[in-house]
Amino acid sequence: MQTVVLGPWGDVTFYASGDSLPLQPGLALPDNLRHNDRFRPALLHVSRTDSLLPYIAVWPERSHLPDARDSAAPWTLEELSGVMLTEWGRGWRCRVCDGRVDALQAATLPFFSDQLRHHQWATHCPHCRAHVDRAKLHAAMIWPADRSPISSTEP
């Protein structure tokens, strides 16, 4: 686990990809992302409100992935270059075929908003292949809801 101070407004704690950190009530990191170091659970601490906000941090493909273990050297802001924080979008509906999808939706936060250009984005509905502009499915990743890789931590 590594915590990086983003400035006077807060800090973010990153966990190893295999760590089990609830991202939202009843949800855990999807199985297909759990052991992929590009996707790591993260908690954003907002100083002003003392809030803890859960996200999934996504590193760009082919980028340097810093070691998230406690014993690793402390991270710096430079090591967050290109990192995007995402939130779950569940049960979105394609406007073309009416198919349901789950998604990783980019969070627009002060420090992380300029990182979005470093990532590839979903381009088509996984059901009907309609372009995301027609389908109204703008997200970093989308997959069919009926085959969602999201693992529930509820019984």
C-alpha positions as CSV (number, residue, x, y, z in Angstrom):
1,M,0.0,0.0,0.0
2,Q,1.3,3.5,-0.9
3,T,-0.1,6.9,-0.1
4,V,0.7,9.9,-2.2
5,V,-0.1,13.5,-1.0
6,L,-1.7,15.3,-3.9
7,G,-1.6,18.7,-2.3
8,P,-3.5,20.5,0.5
9,W,-6.8,19.2,-0.7
10,G,-6.0,15.5,-0.2
11,D,-4.1,12.3,-0.8
12,V,-4.7,8.9,-2.4
13,T,-3.8,5.5,-1.1
14,F,-3.0,2.8,-3.7
15,Y,-3.2,-0.9,-2.9
16,A,-1.7,-3.9,-4.8
17,S,-4.0,-5.3,-7.5
18,G,-4.6,-8.5,-5.6
19,D,-5.6,-6.8,-2.4
20,S,-9.2,-7.1,-1.4
21,L,-10.6,-3.6,-0.8
22,P,-14.3,-3.1,-1.2
23,L,-14.7,-0.5,-3.9
24,Q,-18.4,0.1,-3.3
25,P,-20.7,-1.8,-0.9
26,G,-21.0,-5.4,-2.1
27,L,-18.3,-5.2,-4.8
28,A,-14.7,-6.3,-5.1
29,L,-12.2,-5.8,-8.0
30,P,-13.3,-7.9,-11.0
31,D,-11.6,-11.3,-11.2
32,N,-10.1,-10.4,-14.6
33,L,-8.5,-7.3,-13.2
34,R,-7.6,-8.6,-9.7
35,H,-4.1,-9.8,-10.8
36,N,-3.4,-7.2,-13.5
37,D,-1.1,-4.6,-12.0
38,R,-2.5,-1.9,-14.3
39,F,-5.7,-1.9,-12.2
40,R,-5.4,-1.2,-8.5
41,P,-7.9,-0.4,-5.8
42,A,-7.4,3.2,-4.5
43,L,-8.9,5.4,-1.8
44,L,-9.0,9.1,-2.3
45,H,-8.9,11.1,1.0
46,V,-10.4,14.6,0.6
47,S,-9.1,16.8,3.4
48,R,-11.7,19.5,3.4
49,T,-14.6,17.0,4.0
50,D,-12.5,14.2,5.5
51,S,-14.1,11.9,3.0
52,L,-12.7,8.5,1.7
53,L,-13.8,7.8,-1.9
54,P,-13.1,4.4,-3.4
55,Y,-11.8,4.1,-7.0
56,I,-10.0,1.8,-9.3
57,A,-6.7,3.4,-10.4
58,V,-5.7,2.5,-14.0
59,W,-2.2,2.8,-15.3
60,P,-1.7,3.3,-19.1
61,E,-0.6,0.3,-21.1
62,R,3.1,-0.1,-21.4
63,S,3.8,2.3,-18.5
64,H,6.1,1.8,-15.6
65,L,4.1,0.2,-12.7
66,P,5.5,1.2,-9.3
67,D,5.7,-1.4,-6.5
68,A,2.7,-1.1,-4.2
69,R,4.1,-3.1,-1.3
70,D,4.6,-1.4,2.0
71,S,8.3,-2.2,1.9
72,A,8.8,-0.4,-1.5
73,A,10.2,3.1,-1.7
74,P,7.6,5.8,-1.2
75,W,5.9,6.9,-4.4
76,T,6.1,10.4,-5.8
77,L,3.7,12.5,-7.9
78,E,5.8,11.7,-10.9
79,E,5.0,8.0,-10.5
80,L,1.3,8.8,-11.0
81,S,1.9,10.1,-14.5
82,G,-0.9,8.9,-16.7
83,V,-2.8,7.3,-13.9
84,M,-6.6,7.6,-14.2
85,L,-9.1,7.0,-11.4
86,T,-12.2,5.2,-12.4
87,E,-15.6,4.3,-10.9
88,W,-18.0,1.5,-11.6
89,G,-20.9,2.1,-13.9
90,R,-23.3,-0.8,-13.6
91,G,-26.3,-1.6,-15.8
92,W,-25.8,1.1,-18.4
93,R,-28.1,0.7,-21.4
94,C,-27.1,0.9,-25.0
95,R,-29.3,3.4,-26.8
96,V,-29.1,1.3,-30.0
97,C,-29.8,-2.3,-29.0
98,D,-31.0,-1.8,-25.4
99,G,-28.3,-4.2,-24.1
100,R,-27.0,-3.8,-20.6
101,V,-23.3,-3.2,-19.9
102,D,-21.0,-2.6,-16.9
103,A,-18.2,-0.1,-17.2
104,L,-15.2,1.6,-15.8
105,Q,-16.0,5.3,-15.9
106,A,-13.3,8.0,-15.6
107,A,-13.6,10.2,-12.6
108,T,-13.0,13.9,-13.4
109,L,-10.9,15.0,-10.4
110,P,-8.5,18.0,-10.3
111,F,-5.2,16.1,-10.2
112,F,-6.3,13.2,-12.5
113,S,-8.4,14.9,-15.2
114,D,-5.4,15.6,-17.4
115,Q,-4.4,12.0,-17.3
116,L,-7.3,10.8,-19.5
117,R,-5.5,11.3,-22.8
118,H,-3.0,8.5,-21.9
119,H,-5.6,5.8,-22.1
120,Q,-7.5,3.9,-24.8
121,W,-11.3,4.2,-24.5
122,A,-14.1,1.7,-25.3
123,T,-15.2,2.3,-28.9
124,H,-18.2,0.0,-29.5
125,C,-21.1,-1.6,-27.7
126,P,-20.1,-5.2,-26.9
127,H,-23.6,-6.4,-27.9
128,C,-24.4,-4.7,-31.2
129,R,-21.1,-3.1,-32.1
130,A,-22.7,0.4,-32.4
131,H,-20.1,3.2,-31.9
132,V,-20.1,4.6,-28.4
133,D,-21.4,8.0,-29.7
134,R,-24.6,6.4,-31.0
135,A,-24.8,3.9,-28.1
136,K,-24.2,6.7,-25.4
137,L,-21.7,4.4,-23.7
138,H,-18.6,6.6,-23.0
139,A,-16.3,4.8,-20.7
140,A,-12.7,3.5,-20.4
141,M,-13.9,-0.1,-20.4
142,I,-17.2,-1.7,-21.1
143,W,-18.4,-5.3,-21.0
144,P,-21.8,-7.1,-21.2
145,A,-23.6,-7.0,-17.9
146,D,-24.7,-10.6,-18.2
147,R,-21.1,-11.6,-18.4
148,S,-19.8,-9.0,-16.0
149,P,-16.4,-9.8,-14.4
150,I,-17.5,-8.0,-11.3
151,S,-17.4,-10.2,-8.2
152,S,-19.9,-9.6,-5.5
153,T,-18.7,-9.9,-1.9
154,E,-22.3,-10.3,-0.7
155,P,-23.5,-13.9,-0.2
